[in-house]
Amino acid sequence: MVPNKNYKVIVSDRAKKMLGRHVLFIAQINKEAAIAKKKEIMTAMRSLKQLPQRFPFFEESFITPNKYHKMFIEKCYLVLYQIKDDKVFVEYIFDCRKDYDWFIK
């Protein structure tokens, strides 16, 4: 691990759509809260440009071991990402208050 190394964070189209759905849902109730939540999640994802290894691997029997790292944001959101060379690929953004059986099948 190289100190002060910056990684390029790439958010997949799927993750962008997932984030968009979360923000739209919140916006139906409170637009300001939706804007703030989007900013909070984006800031957290951008922070992965430095030391993305600081978060543990997502370890579940249905996922290839050591494939995704997991980052929780305010206990409500789970971001799954991979590190490849000098890039961080954000693949999923889950609202942990919802049921994601489709993901584990």
N, C-alpha and C positions, 0 to 999 in steps of 0.2 A: 504494500500500500504506500503510495507516494504522498507525503504531506502536502497540503494545500493544492492538491490536484483538483481541477475543475472538470466535472463531467458534463456532457451535453444531455439535457433532459428532453426526451421525445414522448409526447402524449399521443397514444393511438387514437384513431377515429372512434373506436368503440368506447374508450375511456372518456373522450370528449362528449359523446352522446349520453353516456351515463351521467356525467356531471351536469349536462344540460337538462336532463329529466329531473334531477334533484333540485336544481335551481328553479326550474319552472314550477315544480310542486310547491316550493316554499313561497314563490312569488304570488301564488294564488291567495295566500294568506297575508303576506307582508313583503312588499317589494324591497324595502330597505334591508330587511333581514336576508333576503335572497342575495342581494348584492354583497352584503357583508360575508355571507357564507361562501359565496363563490371566491371572493378575495382571499378568505382564510384558507380554502382548499388549494387555490393556485399558489399561494405563498408557501404552503407546506410542500407542495410538489416541486416548486422551484428550489427549495432548500436541499433537494436531493442532489443538486449539482456539487455539493461538498459532502464528502463522507457518506455516500448512500449505503455503505456497508454497516452503518450504525444501527440499522434495524434488522431484526432477526428474520430468518427464513420462515415462510408460511409452510407449516408442516401439517399436512393432512394426508390420509391414506390414498385419496383420490388424485393427488398432485405428485408429479415427479419430484423426488427429494431435491432440495437445494435449487429449485427452479425460480421461485418468486420470493422476493423479500416482502414483508408486510409493514405498513406504516398506518397506525391509527391516528385519526384526527378528531380530537374532542370526543372520543369514545363513541361517536356516531358513524364515522366514515372509516372505511378500510380501503387503503390503496395498495394494490399489488403491482410490483414492478420487478424487472430483471435488469441486471447489470451485465453488459457485454463490452469488454474493452474499456473505452472512455465514454460510453453512452449508457444512459439509464432509460429504459423503455417502460413507461407507465402503461399497463395493460387494462386494469380494472379499477373502478371506483365504486365501492359498494356502500349503500346506506345500511348499516348494521341492524337497523330496526325493522328491516324487511326480511322476508323469507327467500332464500336463494337456492332452493332445491335444484333448480335448473342448472346451476353451476356445477354441482357435484355429480351430475349424471353423465 
